[in-house]
Amino acid sequence: MRVKSKRGWEIPESQATPESVYANRRAVLRAMGLGAMALAAEAPFATAFAADAPAPDPSAKLYPFKRNNQYKLDRPITDAKYSTDYNNFYEFSTDKELVELAQALPIRPWTIAVDGMVEKPFRIGIDDLLAKMAAYREERLYRHRCVEAWSMAVPWSGFALKEFVALAKPLSGATYLKMVTFMNPDVAPGQSEPLYPWPYVEGLTMAEATNELAFLVTGMYGKPVPKQDGAPLRLAVPWKYGFKSVKSIVKFTFTDKQPRTFWEDLQESEYGFWANVNPAVPHPRWSQATERVIGTDERVPTLMWNGYGDHVAHLYDHLQGERLFA
Ligand code: MTE
């Protein structure tokens, strides 16, 4: 049995989950007479899946990847015991403690589809993709800033998204990349909640996707990325709020239309397409000026572009009319 001790930086779900979503979800569930039952139903799942022995990850032998020292942190790396135990992964739970629930996700075989405006659509297994990316595999130290105003510093392993884009061979007319998470309510109890616009979708412009900072993650702390952190393939775009960093991706679609994202669908007034970090632009319900550093008692000032302006600020010079920071 897992024993939970509350840490100083933890906040209740009612504060961390976007409040209107949280309140609305419970109101609707109550109206349906499902509230307590639907929410309590998550507990037996945890027990059932914790008993299953995890299958060995065939990619484990590839790690650690060589660190690219170009990406430096201004703070210590967050201890893995915090960053792999305090997660947002709504497919499994709106609670931060979802490690056991996430273990139900089967990650082999894991096939990734590439379609839309590409020379030739194709599908590729995660281990074949790791082999094709052998020359580009590396570790990067990135800050990770959630829209809920907490942050971590994480050693991600993976490869630059631009190398994956090159492999996909998009047509010149493609201007956006849409990324989609798996859909499997049998293992992800959250996906049975009809109030959420499943599957989780995120998107980048092609200029963002081919920026050197955009990173596809397959590992963390020198090992395959844990399921709760988005195994076997997730995004890391550290100049944006964490919700842009879509987990457990199964499909990449190249398109000339701006994708409608999960959070826009849910609450467009609060969560937009761009979601670039800016301490001067508050969320409608809280300040973004500072952030709680997970695993410590510290609260530190948030940096413009989360500190990555030299890499990305120029991408937005011609987009000043857009809602760039929500
Ligand atoms: N991706 C999917 N598929 N589902 C999610 O609920 N949550 C997002 C993002 N990616 C989410 C997701 C949010 S809000 C954040 S802050 C980060 O994942 C959290 O990543 P972490 O749990 O590895 O810290």
Residues whose N, C-alpha, C, O or C-beta is under 5 A from the ligand:
A	BS01	MTE	S83 Y86 N87 N88 F89 Y90 E91 C146 T181 Y200 Q228 D229 G242 F243 S245 V246 K247
